[in-house]
Amino acid sequence: MNSRKFKAMIRAGKISSTTLKKVLSEIKPDISLLELDEIAEESILSLGGKPAFKKVRGYSHATCINVNEGIVHGIPNSYKLKKGDLVSVDLGVLCKGYNSDQCWTVEVETNTQGKFLQAGVDALNSALKQVKVGNRVGDISHAIQSKIEKRGYHVSRDLVGHGVGKEIHEAPQIPCYGSLGTGPFLKEGMTLAIEVIYSVDSSDIAILEDDWTVVNADGKLSAVFEHTVGVTSGDPVVFTEF
C-alpha cells in the first residue's frame, strides 16, 4: 500500500465529506444551484483543499449539481430549488496531489422518494462490501445492479464509476451492472470512486445543449450515490465517509 497516497486521500476525503455535509444542510427551497456551488468552494478552500473539478478542462465550478431527471455533470446555474426536487451534489477535492470524488442525492424538504433514495444508499453499501483484495470489478458492479433492480429501478448502462488518484478519472471503469467474477482484479493500494447511478425508469440518456449535463431522456427521476474508497488487505478505507 502507498501510505503517502492513502494519507493524502484520507485528507482529501475528509475535506470532501465535511463540505458535502455543509452543502446538503443548506439545501432548501429558493436557494440557487450557484449559491450551493459557492458554499462548496468556500468550504473546500477553507479546509485546505482545492476544487478538483475546476482542474477539468473547460469546467469552472467546484461542483456538478443535478436536479430531478439530471444524472451527472450538471453545471450549477441560477435555478432555484423547489420543495420536492431531487438534488444530486457531486464534488471533488484535490489535496497533496491526490483527488477524492463524492456524490449524494437528497430530496428538498419532503420524503416522497424515500424508498427510491434508500435503494441507492443500500446499493452503495453493498458495493463497498465487495471492495477487497482478490475480488473483481464485476463483483462491485453486480452488487450495485442486484440491489437496484430488486427494488424495481434501473441502473445506468452508459455512466460508470472509476479509479481515482492523481487524476480525478483513472482506470478501471466500474460499471453499475456486471457479472460476478469478471473484470480486473482488485489489488491492495487501488483507490476507486464507486458510483451508484440509477433511475426510476428507463436508463436512456441525453446530453443537453451545454454539452455537459446528462439527463434521463424520458424525464424520469435519477439519483447518484458515490464514495471514494481504498483497497487494503482487510476492510476497505472509505475516504469520503460521512
Summary of the structure (lengths in Angstrom):
residues: 242
radius of gyration: 16.6
end to end distance: 23.5
largest distance: 47.9
contacts: 882
relative contact order: 0.19
helix: 29%
strand: 29%
